[in-house]
Amino acid sequence: MQSPEPSSSPFDAIVFAGGGARCFWQLGFWQAVQPELDLRPSQVAAVSAGATVACMIFADRAAEGLARFERATADNARNFYPGHVFRREPLFPHYDIYRRILAETLDARALSRLHAGPELRVLLARPPAYAGPYSGAWLGIAAYSLEKKLTRPMHPRLPACLGFEPEVVEVRDCETPAELSDLLLQSACTPPFVPPLWRHGRPVLDGGLVDNVPIVALSGRTERILVLLTRPHPQARVPDAPGRVYVQPSRPVPAGRWDYTDPEAIRATFDLGRRDGEDFVTRRCGGADP
């Protein structure tokens, strides 16, 4: 896959927000919209599970990735296994399921496609020096949740004020599928669902703690940006920024962020994305910008 000339697509950049299993809405939306509008971005910014969805799309592994998640969640009975504490096994199944699906889906051929595709930039969060991985995660989640409850911003500011820093890594920097899996897990690192992880000797956390809608991960060379959210926001809270189009689910998606037990909800979330994508195409081609 070769990067297109900037003028060949209505958008030269796509942003994939985080949201766990809710990100399958983005996959359905993309599959409905891409062939109709010939979306071929030169740059992609993504975070957490949105980064995994983006990689599956641009590696041409979207259908396979969706099917693997559906099978894995069908085989997983619970999101928490308290009895595992006596067997010294993980209490939460998410990390093992996630890593296995990444390894099975994003192999060497998929990585080669990603290297040949658009510039795909993944957002990570570095916790402040005074906080360890667990305390940093809880601090970041608390700050993110408090700010969302009080002011409901699209792009949070409080975590940065507390010392959380963004770090952007290009998928092209990953030389092996294992490095790519590590990067995607690091971008989604939210203890206790994903255990503490380190990158280059320093703790790293879910990039959504600094910006779950990772405009910050773009390089600054883009002018026409399509932003794919994963949950509905009040229209008054959606930024009115020149050159940006924010799209969001028409209603709350069926899948829960960290629910790995419900394949029907994942499929329903994907189907909702497809329907919303079809509506987006109809409005855009009908002359009414969304």
C-alpha positions in Angstrom: 0.0 0.0 0.0 1.5 3.3 -1.1 0.7 6.6 0.5 -1.4 8.7 -1.8 -1.0 12.3 -2.9 -2.6 14.6 -0.4 -5.3 15.7 -2.9 -6.5 12.2 -3.7 -8.6 11.8 -0.6 -11.1 14.1 1.1 -9.1 13.7 4.3 -5.3 13.6 4.6 -5.3 12.4 8.2 -7.5 10.1 10.3 -7.6 10.1 14.1 -8.7 6.9 15.9 -9.9 7.6 19.5 -9.4 5.0 22.2 -12.3 3.2 23.9 -11.5 -0.5 24.3 -14.1 -2.8 22.7 -16.1 0.3 21.7 -13.5 0.8 18.9 -15.1 -1.8 16.8 -17.6 1.0 15.9 -14.7 2.6 14.1 -14.0 -0.6 12.2 -17.6 -0.8 11.0 -17.7 3.0 10.1 -14.4 2.7 8.2 -15.6 -0.3 6.1 -18.8 1.6 5.1 -17.1 4.9 4.3 -13.7 4.1 2.9 -14.7 2.6 -0.5 -17.4 5.2 -1.0 -15.2 8.2 -0.3 -11.9 6.6 -1.3 -10.3 7.4 2.0 -6.5 7.1 1.7 -4.9 9.2 4.4 -1.2 10.0 4.4 -1.1 10.1 8.2 -3.0 8.3 11.0 -3.0 9.1 14.7 -4.3 6.5 17.1 -4.4 5.5 20.8 -5.1 2.4 22.8 -7.6 0.0 21.2 -8.1 2.6 18.4 -4.5 2.0 17.5 -5.1 -1.7 17.2 -8.1 -1.1 15.0 -6.1 1.2 12.8 -3.3 -1.3 12.5 -5.8 -4.0 11.5 -7.4 -1.8 8.9 -4.2 -0.7 7.2 -2.6 -4.1 7.4 -5.7 -5.5 5.7 -6.5 -7.7 8.7 -9.8 -6.0 9.8 -12.1 -9.0 9.1 -9.7 -11.4 10.7 -9.2 -9.3 13.7 -12.9 -8.9 14.3 -13.5 -12.6 14.0 -10.7 -13.4 16.4 -12.1 -11.0 19.0 -15.5 -12.5 18.6 -14.2 -16.1 19.1 -12.0 -15.1 22.0 -14.9 -13.4 23.9 -17.2 -16.3 23.1 -14.7 -18.6 24.8 -14.1 -16.3 27.8 -16.8 -16.6 30.6 -15.8 -13.8 32.9 -13.9 -10.5 33.1 -12.6 -11.3 36.6 -11.5 -14.6 38.0 -11.1 -14.3 41.8 -10.3 -18.0 42.2 -7.1 -17.4 40.2 -5.5 -15.8 43.2 -5.0 -19.3 44.7 -3.4 -20.6 41.5 -1.2 -17.5 41.0 -2.8 -16.9 37.6 -4.0 -13.5 36.3 -7.2 -12.3 37.8 -8.1 -10.4 34.6 -8.0 -12.3 31.3 -7.7 -9.2 29.1 -3.9 -9.0 28.7 -3.5 -12.6 27.6 -6.4 -12.5 25.2 -5.3 -9.2 23.7 -1.7 -10.3 23.3 -2.7 -13.6 21.7 -5.0 -11.9 19.2 -2.3 -9.4 18.3 0.3 -12.1 17.7 -2.1 -14.2 15.6 -3.4 -11.3 13.5 -0.5 -8.8 13.0 2.2 -11.1 11.7 5.2 -10.3 9.6 3.2 -9.9 6.4 0.8 -7.5 8.2 3.7 -5.5 9.5 5.1 -5.2 6.0 1.8 -3.8 4.8 1.9 -1.3 7.7 5.4 -0.2 6.8 4.2 0.5 3.2 1.1 2.3 4.2 0.4 5.7 5.7 2.4 7.2 8.6 0.7 5.6 11.6 1.5 7.4 14.9 0.6 5.7 18.2 0.2 7.7 21.4 1.6 6.6 24.8 1.4 8.3 28.2 4.4 8.6 30.5 3.4 9.0 34.1 5.0 11.7 36.2 8.3 10.8 37.9 6.8 10.9 41.3 4.2 8.2 40.5 4.8 4.5 39.8 2.9 2.5 37.2 0.0 1.5 39.5 -0.3 4.8 41.3 0.3 6.7 38.1 -2.6 4.7 36.4 -5.0 5.5 39.2 -3.9 9.1 39.4 -4.3 9.5 35.6 -7.7 7.7 35.6 -8.9 9.8 38.5 -7.8 13.1 36.8 -9.3 12.1 33.5 -12.6 11.0 35.1 -12.9 14.1 37.3 -12.2 16.5 34.4 -14.7 14.6 32.2 -17.4 14.9 34.9 -16.8 18.6 35.6 -16.2 20.1 32.2 -16.5 17.1 29.7 -13.7 18.3 27.4 -12.9 16.5 24.2 -9.2 16.9 24.8 -8.3 16.8 28.6 -5.8 19.2 30.2 -5.7 18.1 33.9 -3.4 15.0 33.4 -0.8 17.2 31.7 -1.0 19.6 34.6 -0.2 16.7 36.9 2.9 15.7 35.0 1.7 13.1 32.5 3.5 13.5 29.2 2.6 12.3 25.7 5.0 10.2 23.7 4.4 9.3 20.0 5.8 6.2 18.3 5.6 5.5 14.6 4.5 1.9 13.7 7.3 2.0 11.0 9.8 2.0 13.9 8.6 -1.5 14.9 11.0 -4.0 13.2 9.2 -7.2 14.2 5.6 -8.2 14.9 6.5 -8.7 18.6 7.6 -5.0 18.8 4.3 -4.0 17.2 2.4 -6.0 19.8 4.4 -4.5 22.6 3.7 -1.0 21.3 -0.1 -1.6 21.0 -0.3 -3.1 24.5 1.7 -0.2 25.9 -0.7 2.3 24.3 -3.5 0.4 26.0 -1.8 -0.2 29.4 -4.5 0.3 32.0 -3.8 -1.6 35.2 -5.2 -3.9 36.5 -6.7 -5.0 33.1 -3.3 -4.7 31.5 -0.4 -5.2 33.9 2.3 -2.5 34.4 4.5 -2.2 31.3 7.8 -0.5 30.5 9.3 1.0 27.4 13.0 1.6 27.2 13.2 1.1 31.0 10.5 3.6 31.9 6.9 2.9 32.9 4.3 3.6 30.2 0.5 3.9 30.4 -2.6 4.1 28.2 -2.1 7.1 25.9 -5.7 8.0 26.4 -4.8 9.4 29.8 -3.2 12.4 28.0 -5.6 12.5 25.0 -8.1 9.8 24.3 -8.8 11.6 21.0 -5.1 11.9 20.0 -5.0 15.0 17.8 -1.7 15.6 19.7 -0.2 12.6 17.9 -0.4 14.2 14.5 2.8 15.7 13.1 1.3 19.0 12.2 1.5 18.6 8.4 -2.2 17.8 8.0 -5.1 20.1 7.1 -8.1 17.9 6.5 -8.7 15.6 9.5 -11.4 13.0 10.1 -11.7 12.1 13.8 -13.4 8.8 14.7 -14.8 8.9 18.2 -16.1 5.8 20.1 -19.0 7.3 22.2 -21.6 10.0 21.7 -20.7 13.5 23.0 -23.0 16.5 23.4 -22.7 18.5 20.2 -21.7 21.6 22.2 -18.6 19.7 23.5 -17.4 18.8 20.0 -14.7 21.2 18.9 -15.4 23.5 16.0 -11.9 23.5 14.5 -11.1 24.4 11.0 -10.2 21.4 8.8 -11.6 18.8 11.3 -14.6 16.6 11.0 -15.6 14.7 14.2 -17.9 11.7 13.8 -19.4 9.7 16.6 -21.8 6.9 17.3 -25.4 7.8 16.8 -26.1 6.2 20.2 -24.2 4.5 23.0 -22.5 1.5 21.5 -23.4 -2.0 22.8 -19.9 -3.1 23.7 -18.4 -2.3 27.1 -14.9 -0.8 27.1 -13.3 -3.8 29.0 -16.0 -6.4 28.5 -14.4 -9.5 26.9 -17.4 -11.8 27.4 -19.9 -10.7 24.9 -19.2 -11.4 21.2 -22.8 -10.3 20.3 -22.1 -6.8 21.7 -18.9 -6.6 19.6 -20.7 -7.5 16.4 -23.6 -5.1 17.2 -21.0 -2.3 17.8 -19.4 -3.1 14.5 -22.9 -3.1 12.8 -23.8 0.2 14.4 -20.6 1.7 13.0 -21.5 0.5 9.5 -24.9 2.0 9.7 -23.5 5.3 11.0 -20.9 5.2 8.2 -23.6 4.7 5.6 -25.5 7.7 7.0 -22.3 9.8 6.9 -21.7 8.9 3.2 -25.3 9.8 2.4 -25.1 13.2 4.1 -21.7 14.0 2.6 -22.6 13.0 -0.9 -25.9 14.7 -0.6 -24.1 18.0 -0.1 -24.7 18.5 3.6 -21.4 18.3 5.6 -21.8 16.4 8.8 
